[in-house]
Amino acid sequence: MPHSKNSIEIINNEKNPSIKGFIYLYGTRNVILTAPHAQGPSSDLFTGEIAYRVGEKTGAHIFISTISREKLDLNYPSKHARLSQFRIKLQNLVKTLIKEHKNVLVLDIHGMDREDGPDIFVGTLSESTARIEAIHLIMNEFEKEGLEAWLAEFFEPSLIGGDIIASLGHLDDLMRQ
C-alpha cells in the first residue's frame, strides 16, 4: 500500500468494543513513532500530541493508542498487549519497512511530568535496542533543535525502556517469523 503523509486510519477493537484501539497516521519514511500511553486516565503528558506533531513534520509513521493503560498497557510484556492490533500492525509495518529500507527507527514517545532534568530522555534498554552510532545521531539531532537530551539509563534507571522497543529490538528474529 503506498504511504501518504495525510492518510489516517482509526482502528477499533472489534472483539472488545470497550477497548477502542489506536490511530495510525501513514508516513513516508522508515521512521515510526509510537505513543502507547496517550489515552487517559493515567496518560503520559502530551504523548499523542508530541507523536502527531513530530510525525507530521518529519513524515514518520505514527501509532497513537486510544486505549487507557488502565485497561491494557500496550508497552507491557503481556500476551494481550503483544497480540493487540496495535502491536500486530506495528510489527507488520516494521517488517515491511525493513524489506524496503533495510533499517527502521522506532521511537516510543512518553511525556513526563518533571521540571528538573533534560527536555528528552532517550531510553535504549542499556544501549541494546540501537547501535551507539544511531544513538549519538539521534541525540545530536535533538541538540541541533535546541533540546537537551540524556540517555535515560544513566540518569533515570526506571526509564530504561518498555516492551514495544524490546520486542522489536531483535529484527533478525522478527524477519524469520
JOGIPE-V979417 format. One record per backbone hydrogen bond with DSSP energy under -1.0 kcal/mol. NH is the residue of the N-H (numbers start at 1). CO is the residue of the C=O. Records with the same first field share a line. If there is no record, write none. Layout:
NH = CO + CO
This chain:
7 = 4
9 = 24
11 = 22
13 = 20
19 = 16
22 = 11
23 = 64
24 = 9
25 = 62
26 = 7
28 = 59
29 = 59
32 = 105
33 = 61
34 = 107
35 = 63
44 = 37
47 = 44
50 = 46
51 = 47
52 = 48
53 = 49
54 = 50
55 = 51
56 = 52
57 = 53
58 = 54
59 = 55
61 = 31
62 = 25
63 = 33
64 = 23
65 = 35
66 = 21
71 = 68
72 = 68
76 = 73
78 = 76
82 = 78
83 = 79
84 = 81
88 = 84
89 = 85
90 = 86
91 = 87
92 = 88
93 = 89
94 = 90
95 = 91
96 = 92
97 = 93
98 = 94
99 = 95
100 = 96
101 = 97
102 = 98
105 = 30
107 = 32
109 = 34
119 = 148
120 = 148
122 = 150
125 = 160
128 = 124
129 = 124
135 = 131
136 = 132
137 = 133
138 = 134
139 = 135
140 = 136
141 = 137
142 = 138
143 = 139
144 = 140
145 = 141
146 = 143
147 = 142
150 = 120
152 = 122
154 = 151
156 = 152
159 = 156
160 = 157
163 = 75
166 = 162
167 = 163
168 = 164
169 = 165
174 = 170
175 = 171
176 = 172
